[in-house]
Amino acid sequence: MKLLSLRIESWKGIAKRELALTPGVNLIVGPNEVGKSTVAEALRLLFDPSVKSSSKKDEIKAAQPAGRDVGPEVEVELEAGAVRLRFLKRFLRKPATELRVLAPRAEQLTGDEAHQRFRELLEEHLDEALFRALWIEQGEKLRFDAKQGAGRWLSAALDRAAGASADAESAVQGDLLSRAERERRRYYTLEKGQETDELASASSAAIRAGDALAQLREEHARLERAVARHAELDRAISAARAALPQLLADAEGAERARDAARGRRAERDAQERRVVELLARESASREELARRESDQLRVRALESQLASTSASVEALRERAAELERARTAALDAQARARSAHELSHARVQALEVDRRGLQAELEKLRLAEQLFELQRLARRVDELRATARPELSEELFTKLRSALAAREGLLARRAGAAPAIELRALRALELRWEGAQRSLAAGEALEARATRDLEVELPGLARFAVRVEHLGAETREKLARAEEEIRSLSAALGVREAAEAEELRARLLRARAELEQVQHALRTRLAARKGAPSAGEAEAGLRAELDALERTIADWRRTRDAALPLAVDLSSAEVELATAARARDERLAELSARELELREAERRAAQLAQESARQSGVVEATRLELSKAEAALAEARARKSDDDLRRVLVEARDAHQLAELALERSKAELALLDPEMLEKLAKKAREACEQKRKDMDAASLERASCAGALESAGGRGVGELVEGAEALAAETAAELARTLRRARAAKRLHEALLEQRDASAAARRRPLEQRIARLGRHVFGPSFDVELDEDLHLATCTRDGVRLPLELLSFGTQEQLDLLLRLAVAESVAEHGGVPLLFDDTLGSADPERTRALARLLALAGERLQILVLTCHPERFDALGSAHRIELARAPREESA
């Protein structure tokens, strides 16, 4: 089977994407999050037989684009044998299934019919189990699952590679294994070895008979236990009735002792409260006496503080008067400095006005020079354009030179082939040679090449002509065409001779070069004018600027201070301005210093005033606080004197000590009684009485139940029922033993035949191992070999004579071996039509050398297999060579490939 194209629409982050696939290797490249794994996911769900367009599986819901009410859609075009078809599924929104069979016979189906027909065509032309097992999707386990992929194609390929034949012996062994398997299936399932209905029914019958016998025996034993229990309960009830009075008496005694202890505890609690009250009274008296002493100390401290603060206020007032005098002096200095600065600043401003006016005059001269130069360049450009004659292109001169060269070549060919002519005078002669009068002395000769017709005339004697016929017609035609082209080009250039054309070309080149230089200078001038588009606009701009400068200069001349002498030039004005500016800066610095002195004086005065006000406030507050403290102390002494307070404190301390002694005696007496233990004993005694009553009630109920059970079972004949159940159990057990013997024999025979079949399984695995080894030697070296287990899983790997289990190899090596296994399996079934391979995010753990070797193997396998490689690292697959490359963009809104 070959995938021809794939279309995905509204699937997660993919708006629309079409992939055109080739039969060989298809390298699908794109960065992360571009949707490469989405391509694999959509293709898998399209081929999944359990996923219909009406499916609401979580992975289908996850395929819907966020924030868009559309249905994910996937369509594939494929070719399998002679069948070519297009199959489409749309999910969630307007779900649909469409199948169009294009060859060999057109069909078009929708809905479940399309789904079922697609399944039939795949079952006929594809080993679906192998198709799915060979894929590697991102995040899937690496190891090839032979149990999943061992479909009809792989099994047939392994048998054929092992040389399996259909001779009579193989047929007999296969028939025997089939019959043994059918016999075993009567008793055990092949998948899990569980018992079948026949064996299970025999076992169930024996179990039911045994259960019935056990139940009857249990009932018989239960009745016997009920008789014994009834007698035991009678004895227990009698004993409980005898013990209950003593338990009641013990409980009443324990409760009396507990109540006495409770009374003693109440007395102790009252004494503790009395001790606390007396302690509080003593503490209150002590605190009040301490407050009285503290008030006296506070009054003396306030008096001392008031005297000290008053002295500080007087000192601050004297300091404030001194600072006020300093501030007045600073104000006078500041006013003088400001006046000097203002005069300096006014002179600087006047000099700055003169400097700008002189600068405007200088700028006027510069602009006038620019205007003159611009006009001169514009006129020169017009002159040179007329001289340069742009209509005479270099191509005309080139064609003329080519035509002249062609004519010279033809003439040279003709001259080389023309005969030599010699005319020697035997005496002095007068003659006409090529139309010209010539004189020859005796013995003198004329020579020429007969490259064209030649006429010689001896006046009064003879005329003879040489006709040139040695050139071929083709050469003469070429020479004529060259002459015609030379005349045409000369006319186009306006010259008569080739030499004139070269002189004309030299003049034109000089004129054009000068034109280019002048134009460059003009462009430079225009660029300096901030990119004026033409000389005319630039000239207009310069004239406007000159007019503005004229007005500026006139205003300056009219408004400047005439009393101020004008500098002779701009440089002198700038020197005077700089000198005045320095003087102004010096006055400004002096003004700043005076202002700083003034601010410092004001700051110090403000601080002193603030401190004086604060100290005055402190004096008033201290005086008020002292008055309040003296009044409060006098009022407190009027209520109770200091001696009365000391006497109350002594009385409270004595009463507290007596109460504590009484409390200690009560605690000692209560500890001897142990009230907590008495509480627990009283509770346990009462619980013992209650428990004894409950035991009596429970025993009475159980005795009544035993009596009822004995009365009910009395007429059933339990002994006879037990004997009948024992006979039935023996019969079912014998039948079960016979069935088990037959089942075990069938199982042993089937297992023996399976062992014989498995003994030849290595012959089926070895061709596949050899194919993997042949591929792997291009990656791991010539000593590479592998072994497969019975499930066609890679078991060991041999390199350089060392055989290692697969689990001891690195993750990268395991990935590479798994890739080789899949290629070998796919090549084994290639003759059936092939199975497309899909590798998503592979070779991430291979070093560069192995990566190149594996890429070359993929390129080689692509000659027989269709392979889809999805990757965000295309450099890993540079060795693929001419693989079909599909680039996936980052934001595939309207994307196709």
C-alpha positions in Angstrom: 0.0 0.0 0.0 1.2 3.5 -0.8 -0.1 6.8 0.7 -0.5 9.4 -2.1 -1.7 12.5 -0.3 -3.0 13.6 3.1 -5.3 16.6 3.8 -5.9 17.8 7.4 -8.3 20.6 8.2 -9.4 22.3 11.5 -7.4 19.9 13.6 -5.9 21.4 16.8 -3.6 24.3 15.7 -3.8 23.3 11.9 -6.3 25.4 9.9 -5.7 23.5 6.7 -2.7 21.5 5.4 -2.2 19.2 2.3 0.7 16.9 2.0 1.6 15.3 -1.4 3.6 12.1 -0.7 5.9 10.0 -2.8 6.4 6.2 -2.8 9.9 6.5 -1.3 11.2 8.5 1.7 9.2 11.6 2.6 11.0 13.9 5.1 8.4 16.2 6.8 10.3 19.0 8.5 9.1 21.8 10.9 9.8 23.4 14.2 8.2 22.4 17.5 4.4 23.0 17.9 3.9 23.2 14.1 1.8 20.1 14.0 4.1 17.2 12.9 2.7 14.8 15.5 -0.8 16.0 14.7 -0.3 14.7 11.2 0.6 11.2 12.6 -2.3 11.4 15.1 -4.9 12.3 12.4 -3.6 9.5 10.1 -3.8 6.9 12.9 -7.4 7.9 13.9 -8.4 7.7 10.2 -7.2 4.1 9.9 -8.5 3.0 13.4 -11.4 0.6 12.9 -13.0 1.5 16.2 -13.2 5.3 15.5 -16.2 6.3 13.4 -17.0 9.9 12.5 -19.7 9.9 15.3 -17.0 9.1 17.9 -16.8 11.3 21.0 -13.6 9.9 22.4 -11.4 12.3 24.4 -8.7 12.3 21.8 -11.3 13.3 19.2 -12.6 16.1 21.4 -9.0 17.3 22.0 -8.5 17.6 18.2 -11.1 20.4 17.9 -9.4 23.9 17.5 -9.7 26.1 20.6 -12.4 28.7 20.3 -13.7 27.5 16.9 -17.0 25.7 16.3 -15.7 23.5 13.5 -15.3 19.8 13.0 -11.8 18.2 12.7 -11.4 16.6 9.3 -8.8 14.3 7.7 -8.7 12.8 4.2 -6.2 10.4 2.6 -5.7 9.2 -1.0 -3.9 5.8 -1.2 -3.1 3.0 -3.6 -3.3 -0.7 -2.6 -2.7 -3.2 -5.4 -5.1 -2.3 -8.2 -7.3 -0.2 -5.9 -7.0 3.6 -5.7 -9.3 5.5 -3.4 -9.9 8.6 -1.3 -11.3 8.2 2.3 -12.5 11.1 4.5 -13.7 11.4 8.1 -15.1 14.6 9.8 -15.8 14.5 13.5 -17.9 16.4 16.1 -19.4 19.1 13.9 -21.5 17.8 10.9 -19.7 14.4 11.2 -19.3 12.5 7.9 -17.6 9.5 6.4 -16.9 9.5 2.6 -15.3 6.9 0.4 -14.5 7.3 -3.3 -13.0 4.3 -5.1 -11.2 5.7 -8.2 -9.9 2.4 -9.6 -10.3 -0.3 -10.8 -14.1 0.3 -10.6 -15.6 3.6 -9.5 -17.6 3.5 -6.2 -18.9 6.3 -3.9 -20.2 5.6 -0.5 -21.0 7.6 2.7 -21.7 6.9 6.4 -21.4 3.4 7.9 -21.4 1.9 4.4 -18.2 3.9 3.5 -16.6 2.9 6.8 -17.4 -0.8 6.3 -16.3 -0.9 2.7 -13.0 0.8 3.6 -12.4 -1.8 6.2 -13.1 -4.6 3.6 -10.6 -3.1 1.2 -7.9 -2.8 3.8 -8.5 -6.3 5.0 -8.1 -7.6 1.5 -5.0 -5.5 0.5 -3.2 -4.8 3.8 -1.9 -6.5 6.9 -3.4 -3.9 9.3 -1.9 -5.4 12.4 1.6 -5.1 10.9 0.7 -1.7 9.4 0.0 -0.2 12.9 2.8 -2.1 14.8 5.6 -0.8 12.6 4.8 2.9 13.2 6.7 5.0 15.8 4.7 7.9 17.1 6.1 10.5 19.5 5.9 9.3 23.1 5.2 5.6 22.2 7.3 2.7 23.5 10.2 1.8 21.2 10.1 -2.0 21.1 8.4 -3.6 18.1 5.4 -5.6 19.4 5.5 -8.8 17.3 2.3 -10.1 19.0 0.5 -7.0 17.7 2.2 -7.1 14.3 2.4 -10.8 13.6 -0.4 -10.8 11.0 -0.8 -13.0 8.0 1.9 -11.3 5.9 4.7 -11.5 8.5 3.9 -15.2 9.4 3.9 -16.1 5.7 7.1 -14.3 5.1 8.9 -16.0 8.0 7.7 -19.4 6.9 8.8 -18.8 3.4 12.2 -17.5 4.5 12.7 -20.6 6.7 12.0 -22.9 3.7 8.7 -24.3 5.1 7.0 -26.8 2.8 3.6 -28.4 2.6 4.6 -32.0 2.4 2.6 -34.9 3.8 4.5 -35.1 7.1 3.9 -31.3 7.8 0.3 -31.8 7.0 -0.1 -34.8 9.3 1.7 -32.9 12.1 -0.5 -29.9 11.6 -3.6 -32.1 11.6 -2.5 -33.8 14.8 -1.8 -30.5 16.5 -5.2 -29.2 15.4 -7.0 -32.3 16.8 -5.0 -32.1 20.0 -5.9 -28.5 20.3 -9.6 -29.2 19.8 -9.5 -31.9 22.5 -7.7 -29.6 24.9 -10.3 -26.9 24.2 -13.0 -29.2 25.5 -11.4 -28.8 28.9 -9.2 -25.7 29.0 -9.0 -22.3 27.1 -5.8 -21.8 25.1 -5.4 -18.1 26.1 -5.4 -18.3 29.9 -5.7 -22.1 30.6 -9.0 -21.7 32.4 -11.5 -24.6 32.7 -14.2 -25.0 30.0 -17.9 -25.7 30.7 -17.5 -29.5 30.5 -14.7 -29.7 33.1 -16.2 -26.9 35.1 -19.6 -28.6 35.2 -18.1 -31.8 36.6 -16.1 -29.8 39.1 -19.2 -27.8 40.0 -21.3 -30.9 40.5 -18.7 -32.4 42.8 -18.3 -29.1 44.7 -22.1 -28.7 45.1 -22.4 -32.3 46.5 -19.5 -31.6 48.8 -21.0 -28.3 49.9 -24.4 -29.9 50.6 -22.7 -32.6 52.6 -20.7 -30.1 54.5 -23.8 -28.0 55.2 -25.7 -30.9 56.6 -22.8 -32.0 58.8 -22.4 -28.4 60.0 -26.2 -28.3 60.8 -25.9 -31.6 62.8 -22.9 -30.2 64.7 -24.7 -26.9 65.3 -27.6 -28.8 66.9 -25.2 -30.6 69.2 -23.6 -27.4 70.1 -27.0 -25.8 70.8 -27.9 -28.5 73.3 -24.6 -28.0 75.2 -25.0 -24.2 75.0 -28.5 -24.3 76.4 -27.3 -26.2 79.5 -24.3 -23.8 79.9 -26.6 -20.8 79.7 -28.8 -22.1 82.4 -25.8 -22.4 84.7 -24.6 -18.9 83.8 -28.0 -17.3 84.5 -28.1 -18.9 88.0 -24.6 -17.8 88.9 -25.4 -14.2 87.8 -28.5 -14.0 89.9 -26.5 -15.1 92.9 -23.6 -12.6 92.4 -25.8 -9.5 91.6 -26.7 -8.5 95.3 -23.1 -8.4 96.4 -22.2 -6.2 93.4 -25.0 -3.8 94.3 -23.7 -3.5 97.8 -20.2 -2.8 96.7 -21.4 -0.1 94.3 -23.3 1.7 97.1 -20.3 1.7 99.4 -18.0 3.0 96.7 -20.5 5.9 95.9 -20.6 6.9 99.7 -16.8 7.1 99.8 -16.8 9.1 96.6 -19.4 11.6 98.0 -17.3 12.2 101.1 -14.2 13.0 99.0 -16.3 15.4 96.9 -17.2 17.4 100.1 -13.5 17.6 101.2 -12.6 18.8 97.7 -15.3 21.6 97.8 -13.8 22.8 101.2 -10.3 22.9 99.6 -11.6 24.9 96.6 -13.2 27.5 98.9 -9.9 27.9 100.8 -8.0 28.4 97.5 -10.4 31.1 96.5 -9.9 32.8 99.9 -6.1 32.7 99.5 -6.4 34.3 96.0 -8.6 37.1 97.4 -6.2 37.8 100.2 -3.3 37.8 97.8 -5.0 40.2 95.6 -5.7 42.5 98.6 -2.0 42.4 99.6 -0.9 43.1 96.0 -3.3 46.0 95.7 -2.0 47.6 99.0 1.6 47.1 97.9 0.9 48.6 94.5 -0.9 51.7 95.9 2.0 52.3 98.3 4.5 52.0 95.4 2.4 54.5 93.3 2.5 57.0 96.3 6.3 56.8 96.4 6.5 57.1 92.6 4.4 60.2 92.6 6.7 61.9 95.1 9.7 61.1 93.0 8.0 62.3 89.9 7.1 65.7 91.5 10.8 66.3 92.4 12.0 65.3 88.9 9.5 67.7 87.3 10.7 70.6 89.4 14.3 69.9 88.4 13.3 69.6 84.7 11.4 72.9 84.8 14.4 74.8 86.1 16.7 73.4 83.4 14.4 74.0 80.5 13.8 77.7 81.5 17.5 78.3 81.4 17.7 76.8 77.9 14.9 79.0 76.6 16.8 82.2 77.6 20.0 81.1 75.9 18.0 80.3 72.7 16.5 83.8 72.6 19.9 85.5 72.8 21.2 83.2 69.9 18.1 84.2 67.8 19.0 87.9 68.0 22.5 87.2 66.8 21.2 85.2 63.8 18.7 87.9 62.8 21.6 90.4 62.5 23.5 87.9 60.3 20.5 87.4 58.0 20.1 91.1 57.4 23.7 91.4 56.3 23.2 88.4 53.9 20.1 90.0 52.4 22.2 93.2 51.5 25.0 91.1 49.9 22.4 89.1 47.9 20.8 92.3 46.5 24.2 93.7 45.4 25.1 90.4 43.7 21.8 90.2 41.9 22.1 93.7 40.5 25.6 92.9 39.1 24.4 89.6 37.6 21.4 91.3 35.8 23.8 93.9 34.2 26.1 91.1 33.0 23.2 89.1 31.7 21.8 92.1 29.7 25.2 92.5 28.0 25.4 88.8 27.1 21.9 88.9 25.6 22.9 92.0 23.5 26.1 90.3 22.3 24.2 87.2 21.5 21.8 89.2 19.3 24.8 90.7 17.4 26.4 87.2 17.0 23.2 85.8 15.5 22.9 88.8 13.2 26.5 88.4 12.0 26.0 84.7 11.6 22.9 85.4 9.5 25.0 87.6 7.2 27.6 84.8 6.9 24.8 82.3 6.2 23.5 84.6 3.5 26.8 84.6 1.7 27.1 80.8 2.0 23.6 80.3 0.6 24.3 82.8 -2.3 27.4 80.7 -3.1 25.3 77.5 -3.1 22.7 79.1 -5.3 25.3 80.2 -7.8 27.0 76.7 -7.9 23.6 75.0 -8.2 22.6 77.1 -11.2 26.0 76.5 -12.8 25.7 72.7 -12.4 22.2 72.7 -13.8 23.3 74.6 -16.9 26.3 72.2 -17.4 24.0 69.2 -17.1 21.8 70.6 -19.8 24.8 71.2 -22.0 26.3 67.7 -21.5 23.0 66.0 -22.1 22.9 67.5 -25.6 26.5 66.4 -26.2 26.2 62.9 -24.7 23.5 61.9 -27.2 21.9 59.1 -25.0 20.1 57.7 -28.1 23.4 56.3 -29.3 23.8 53.3 -27.2 26.9 51.3 -26.6 25.2 48.4 -28.3 25.3 50.2 -31.7 29.1 50.6 -31.4 29.5 47.0 -30.3 27.5 45.8 -33.3 29.5 48.0 -35.6 32.8 46.6 -34.2 31.5 43.1 -34.6 30.4 43.7 -38.2 33.8 45.2 -39.1 35.6 42.3 -37.5 33.4 39.9 -39.5 34.2 41.8 -42.7 37.9 41.8 -42.0 37.8 38.0 -41.3 36.0 37.4 -44.6 38.5 39.7 -46.5 41.4 37.9 -44.9 40.0 34.6 -46.0 39.6 35.9 -49.5 43.1 37.4 -49.5 44.6 34.1 -48.4 42.9 32.3 -51.3 43.5 35.0 -54.0 46.3 34.4 -56.7 49.3 36.8 -56.9 49.5 39.1 -60.0 52.8 40.6 -61.2 53.2 43.0 -64.1 56.9 43.8 -65.0 57.8 46.4 -67.6 60.3 45.4 -70.2 60.7 49.1 -71.1 59.3 52.3 -69.8 55.5 52.2 -69.8 52.5 54.4 -69.1 49.5 52.5 -68.0 46.3 52.7 -65.9 46.3 50.3 -62.9 42.9 49.9 -61.1 41.8 53.2 -62.6 44.9 55.2 -61.7 47.6 56.5 -64.0 50.9 54.8 -63.3 54.5 55.0 -64.8 56.9 52.1 -64.8 60.6 52.2 -65.7 62.2 49.3 -67.5 62.5 46.4 -65.1 60.1 47.9 -62.5 57.1 45.7 -61.5 53.6 46.0 -59.9 52.3 43.2 -57.6 48.8 42.6 -56.2 46.5 39.9 -54.8 43.5 39.3 -56.9 41.0 39.7 -54.1 38.6 41.5 -56.3 38.1 42.2 -60.0 41.2 44.0 -61.4 41.5 46.1 -64.7 44.9 47.1 -66.3 45.0 49.3 -69.4 48.0 50.0 -71.8 46.9 53.1 -73.6 46.7 52.6 -77.3 47.9 48.9 -76.9 45.7 46.7 -74.8 43.3 46.4 -71.8 43.0 43.2 -69.8 40.9 42.3 -66.7 41.3 39.7 -63.9 37.9 38.3 -62.8 37.9 36.9 -59.3 35.8 33.7 -59.1 37.6 31.8 -56.3 35.3 32.8 -53.4 32.2 30.6 -52.8 28.7 31.9 -53.0 28.2 31.6 -49.3 31.3 33.7 -48.4 30.3 36.3 -50.9 26.8 36.5 -49.4 28.3 36.8 -45.9 30.6 39.6 -47.1 27.7 41.4 -48.7 25.6 41.1 -45.5 28.6 42.4 -43.4 29.0 45.4 -45.8 25.3 46.2 -45.6 25.3 46.0 -41.8 28.3 48.3 -41.6 26.5 50.9 -43.8 23.3 50.6 -41.8 25.1 51.0 -38.4 27.2 53.9 -39.7 24.1 55.6 -40.9 22.5 55.1 -37.4 25.5 56.6 -35.8 25.8 59.4 -38.3 29.3 58.6 -39.5 30.8 57.6 -42.8 33.9 55.6 -41.7 34.6 53.2 -38.9 37.4 55.5 -37.6 34.9 58.3 -37.3 32.6 56.0 -35.2 35.4 55.3 -32.8 36.2 59.0 -32.5 32.5 59.6 -31.9 32.4 56.9 -29.3 35.4 58.4 -27.5 33.8 61.9 -27.5 30.5 60.4 -26.2 32.2 58.5 -23.4 34.0 61.6 -22.3 30.8 63.6 -22.4 28.9 60.9 -20.5 31.6 60.6 -17.9 31.6 64.3 -17.3 27.8 64.3 -17.3 27.8 61.6 -14.6 30.3 63.6 -12.5 28.3 66.8 -12.8 25.0 64.9 -12.1 26.7 63.4 -9.0 27.8 66.8 -7.9 24.3 68.1 -8.5 22.7 65.1 -6.6 25.1 65.8 -3.7 24.0 69.4 -3.7 20.3 68.3 -3.7 21.0 65.7 -1.0 22.5 68.5 1.1 19.2 70.3 0.6 17.4 67.5 2.4 16.6 65.5 -0.7 15.1 68.2 -2.9 13.6 66.3 -5.9 14.9 68.7 -8.6 17.3 71.6 -9.1 14.5 74.0 -9.7 12.9 73.2 -6.3 16.3 73.4 -4.6 16.9 76.8 -6.3 13.5 78.0 -5.1 14.2 76.8 -1.6 17.6 78.6 -1.6 16.0 81.8 -2.8 13.3 81.6 -0.1 15.9 81.1 2.6 17.9 84.0 1.2 14.8 86.2 1.4 14.1 85.1 5.0 17.8 85.9 5.9 17.5 89.3 4.3 14.4 90.0 6.5 16.2 88.7 9.6 19.3 90.8 9.0 17.1 93.9 8.4 15.2 93.4 11.7 18.5 92.9 13.5 20.0 96.1 12.1 16.9 98.0 13.0 16.4 96.7 16.6 20.0 96.3 18.0 21.3 98.6 20.7 23.2 101.3 18.8 25.2 102.2 21.9 26.8 98.8 21.9 29.8 98.8 19.4 29.4 96.2 16.7 32.2 93.6 16.2 34.0 93.7 12.9 33.3 90.0 12.2 31.6 86.9 13.6 34.8 85.6 15.2 35.3 88.8 17.2 31.6 88.8 18.2 32.0 85.2 19.5 35.1 86.2 21.5 33.3 89.2 23.1 30.3 87.0 23.7 32.4 84.3 25.4 34.1 87.0 27.6 30.8 88.5 28.6 29.4 85.0 29.3 32.3 84.3 31.6 31.7 87.5 33.5 28.0 86.8 33.7 28.8 83.3 35.0 31.1 84.8 37.6 28.4 87.1 38.8 26.0 84.2 38.8 28.3 82.2 41.0 28.7 85.1 43.4 24.9 85.5 43.5 24.5 81.8 44.2 27.1 82.0 47.0 25.2 85.0 48.5 21.9 83.2 48.2 23.4 80.1 49.8 24.7 82.2 52.7 21.2 83.7 53.0 19.4 80.4 52.9 21.9 79.0 55.5 21.2 82.0 57.8 17.5 81.6 57.4 17.7 77.9 57.9 19.6 78.3 61.2 17.2 81.0 62.3 14.2 78.8 61.6 15.8 75.9 63.4 16.6 78.1 66.4 13.1 79.5 66.4 11.6 76.0 66.2 13.9 74.8 69.0 13.0 77.9 71.1 9.3 77.3 70.5 9.7 73.6 71.4 11.6 74.4 74.5 8.9 77.0 75.5 6.3 74.4 75.0 8.2 71.9 77.1 8.4 74.5 79.9 4.7 75.1 79.8 3.9 71.4 79.6 6.3 70.6 82.5 4.8 73.4 84.6 1.3 72.0 83.9 2.3 68.4 84.6 4.0 69.5 87.9 0.9 71.3 89.0 -1.3 68.2 88.2 1.2 65.9 90.0 1.3 68.0 93.1 -2.6 68.3 93.2 -3.0 64.5 92.7 -0.5 63.7 95.5 -2.2 66.1 97.9 -5.6 64.6 97.1 -4.4 61.1 97.6 -2.8 61.9 101.0 -6.1 63.6 102.0 -7.9 60.4 101.4 -5.4 58.1 103.1 -2.1 59.0 104.6 1.2 57.2 104.0 1.2 55.6 107.4 -2.4 54.2 106.9 -1.2 52.6 103.6 1.7 50.9 105.3 -0.6 49.6 108.2 -3.2 48.1 105.7 -0.3 46.3 103.8 0.9 44.6 107.0 -2.6 43.4 107.9 -3.2 42.0 104.4 0.1 40.1 104.4 -0.6 38.5 107.8 -4.1 37.3 106.7 -2.8 35.9 103.5 -0.1 33.8 105.3 -2.8 32.3 107.7 -5.0 31.4 104.8 -2.2 29.6 103.0 -1.4 27.5 106.1 -5.1 26.4 106.3 -5.0 25.5 102.5 -2.0 23.3 102.9 -3.6 21.3 105.6 -6.8 20.8 103.5 -4.6 19.6 100.5 -2.8 17.1 102.7 -6.0 15.6 104.0 -7.6 15.4 100.5 -4.5 13.7 99.1 -4.9 10.9 101.7 -8.5 10.3 100.5 -7.4 10.0 96.7 -10.7 11.4 95.3 -9.9 10.5 91.7 -9.4 6.8 92.6 -12.7 6.9 94.5 -14.5 8.4 91.5 -13.1 5.6 89.3 -14.0 2.8 91.8 -17.6 4.0 92.2 -18.0 4.2 88.4 -16.5 0.7 87.9 -18.7 -0.8 90.6 -21.8 0.6 89.0 -20.7 -0.6 85.5 -20.1 -4.1 86.9 -23.7 -4.2 88.1 -25.1 -3.0 84.8 -22.9 -5.4 82.9 -24.1 -8.3 85.0 -27.7 -7.4 84.3 -26.9 -7.2 80.5 -25.2 -10.6 80.7 -28.3 -12.1 82.3 -30.6 -10.6 79.7 -28.3 -11.8 76.8 -28.0 -15.3 78.2 -31.8 -15.5 78.6 -32.3 -14.4 74.9 -29.7 -16.9 73.7 -31.2 -19.7 75.7 -34.6 -19.0 74.2 -33.1 -19.0 70.7 -31.4 -22.4 71.4 -34.6 -23.8 72.6 -36.4 -22.7 69.4 -33.7 -24.1 67.1 -33.8 -27.5 68.9 -37.6 -27.6 68.7 -37.5 -26.7 64.9 -34.8 -29.3 64.0 -36.3 -32.1 66.0 -38.6 -33.5 63.2 -36.3 -33.2 60.2 -34.2 -36.3 60.5 -30.8 -34.6 60.0 -28.9 -37.8 60.5 -30.6 -39.5 57.5 -30.0 -36.4 55.3 -26.3 -36.6 56.1 -26.0 -40.3 55.0 -27.7 -39.5 51.6 -25.4 -36.5 50.9 -22.3 -38.6 51.6 -23.4 -41.1 48.9 -24.0 -38.4 46.3 -20.7 -36.7 47.1 -18.8 -40.0 46.5 -20.4 -40.5 43.1 -19.7 -36.9 41.8 -16.1 -37.1 43.0 -15.5 -40.3 41.0 -17.0 -38.7 37.9 -14.8 -35.6 38.4 -11.7 -37.8 38.7 -12.4 -39.6 35.4 -13.0 -36.2 33.6 -9.7 -34.8 35.1 -7.7 -37.7 33.8 -9.0 -37.2 30.2 -8.4 -33.4 30.5 -4.8 -33.8 31.7 -4.0 -36.3 29.0 -5.3 -33.9 26.3 -3.3 -31.0 27.8 -0.1 -33.1 28.0 -0.5 -34.2 24.4 -1.1 -30.6 23.1 1.9 -29.2 25.1 4.2 -32.0 23.7 3.1 -31.1 20.1 3.7 -27.4 20.8 7.2 -28.1 22.1 7.9 -29.9 18.9 6.6 -27.0 16.9 8.5 -24.4 18.9 11.7 -26.4 18.4 11.6 -25.4 14.7 10.7 -21.7 15.5 14.4 -20.7 15.4 14.5 -21.6 11.7 11.7 -19.1 11.1 13.5 -16.4 13.2 17.0 -16.8 11.7 16.3 -15.2 8.3 14.9 -12.1 10.0 17.9 -12.0 12.3 20.2 -12.2 9.3 18.4 -9.4 7.6 18.7 -7.2 10.8 22.4 -8.1 11.1 23.0 -7.2 7.4 21.4 -3.8 7.9 23.1 -3.3 11.3 26.6 -3.9 10.1 26.4 -0.7 8.1 25.8 1.1 11.5 27.6 -1.0 14.2 30.5 -2.6 12.2 31.2 -6.0 10.5 31.0 -8.0 13.8 27.4 -7.1 14.5 24.8 -9.8 15.1 21.4 -10.1 16.9 19.2 -12.7 18.4 15.4 -12.6 18.6 13.2 -14.3 21.3 10.1 -16.4 20.5 8.0 -13.2 20.4 10.3 -11.6 17.8 11.6 -9.2 20.4 15.3 -8.2 20.3 17.0 -10.3 22.9 20.7 -9.9 22.6 23.2 -7.9 20.5 26.7 -9.1 19.6 29.6 -6.8 18.8 33.3 -7.6 18.7 32.6 -11.1 20.1 30.7 -9.7 23.2 27.0 -10.6 23.5 24.9 -8.3 25.7 21.2 -8.4 26.6 19.2 -5.6 25.2 18.5 -4.2 28.7 22.2 -3.5 29.2 22.5 -1.3 26.1 22.0 2.4 26.1 18.6 4.0 25.3 20.1 5.4 22.0 21.4 1.9 20.9 18.0 0.3 21.8 16.2 3.0 19.6 18.6 2.3 16.7 18.1 -1.5 17.0 14.3 -1.1 17.1 14.5 1.0 13.9 16.5 -1.7 12.2 14.0 -4.4 13.3 11.1 -2.4 11.8 13.0 -1.9 8.5 13.8 -5.6 8.3 10.2 -6.6 9.0 8.9 -4.1 6.4 11.4 -5.4 3.8 10.3 -9.0 4.5 6.7 -8.2 3.5 7.5 -5.8 0.7 6.5 -8.2 -2.0 2.9 -8.2 -0.7 2.6 -4.5 -1.7 4.4 -3.1 1.3 3.4 -1.4 4.5 4.1 2.4 4.9 6.4 3.2 7.8 6.0 6.3 9.9 8.8 7.5 12.2 8.0 10.5 14.4 10.8 12.1 16.4 13.5 9.4 16.0 17.3 9.2 16.2 17.3 11.8 19.0 19.9 9.8 21.0 22.2 8.7 18.1 25.7 10.2 17.6 26.4 11.9 14.2 28.1 8.9 12.7 25.3 6.5 13.4 22.7 9.1 12.5 24.2 9.4 9.0 24.5 5.6 8.6 20.8 5.1 9.6 19.7 7.9 7.3 21.6 6.1 4.4 19.7 2.9 5.3 16.4 4.7 5.2 17.3 6.1 1.8 18.1 2.6 0.6 14.9 1.1 2.1 13.0 3.9 0.4 13.7 2.2 -3.0 11.2 -0.6 -2.0 9.2 1.0 0.9 7.2 4.2 1.6 8.6 5.9 4.6 7.3 9.1 6.4 9.9 10.7 8.7 8.7 13.6 10.9 11.4 15.7 12.5 12.3 19.2 13.8 16.0 18.4 13.3 16.4 18.0 9.5 20.2 18.0 9.8 20.0 14.5 11.2 18.7 13.3 7.9 21.1 15.1 5.5 22.4 11.7 4.3 18.9 10.9 2.9 20.0 12.6 -0.3 17.2 13.2 -2.7 14.3 12.4 -0.3 11.0 14.2 -0.9 11.1 17.1 1.6 8.0 18.8 2.9 8.4 22.0 4.9 5.8 22.8 7.5 5.4 26.5 8.4 5.0 27.8 12.0 1.5 29.3 11.4 -0.2 27.0 8.9 -3.3 29.1 8.2 -3.5 28.6 4.4 -0.7 26.1 4.0 -0.2 23.3 1.6 2.7 21.0 0.7 
